[in-house]
Amino acid sequence: MKTIGLLAATILPLWDIPLIVRIVRRKSSQDISLIYAVGIWVTALMMAPSAFVSGDKLAIGFNTMNVIMLTAVMVVTIKYRKGPAKS
């Protein structure tokens, strides 16, 4: 069961990829809440130290992937916040 949990914890944050791709393709993140993107990223960062010192592979795997993917979501959301570039 731990193996399944570790696999799920590693894969779950990858569901952020379609969101990132959509924002980049449209060159706009206007429909994404900036408070949500930054808030969930800060929360993930706050949880990470506890997971890293726990020694639990499941918690470490999930938090590592979560911080990486949520950082990408936050960066892309902020970068494309103003919508498509004007020519």
C-alpha positions, -999 to 999 in steps of 0.1 A, spaced: 0 0 0 29 24 7 41 20 -29 7 29 -43 5 59 -19 40 70 -30 31 67 -67 -2 86 -62 16 113 -42 42 117 -69 16 117 -98 -11 139 -81 8 172 -85 13 165 -122 -23 174 -128 -11 210 -126 6 206 -161 -26 210 -181 -33 243 -163 2 256 -170 0 246 -206 -34 263 -210 -21 295 -195 10 296 -217 -10 287 -249 -35 315 -242 -8 339 -229 -33 349 -202 -40 339 -166 -68 363 -161 -93 335 -152 -70 321 -125 -73 336 -90 -40 352 -81 -48 349 -44 -54 311 -49 -22 306 -68 0 324 -43 -20 311 -13 -17 275 -22 20 279 -30 27 295 3 7 268 21 27 241 3 60 258 13 48 260 49 40 223 50 72 211 33 97 214 62 75 191 83 74 165 56 111 167 49 121 161 86 95 133 91 116 108 71 83 95 56 90 88 19 53 93 10 52 128 26 86 138 12 77 126 -24 43 144 -23 57 176 -9 86 177 -33 64 173 -63 38 196 -49 62 225 -42 78 221 -77 45 221 -96 28 248 -75 59 270 -80 55 265 -117 17 274 -115 24 305 -94 52 317 -117 32 312 -149 1 327 -134 20 359 -124 40 360 -157 8 359 -178 -14 380 -154 -18 409 -178 -30 388 -207 -15 386 -242 13 410 -250 2 440 -272 20 445 -304 
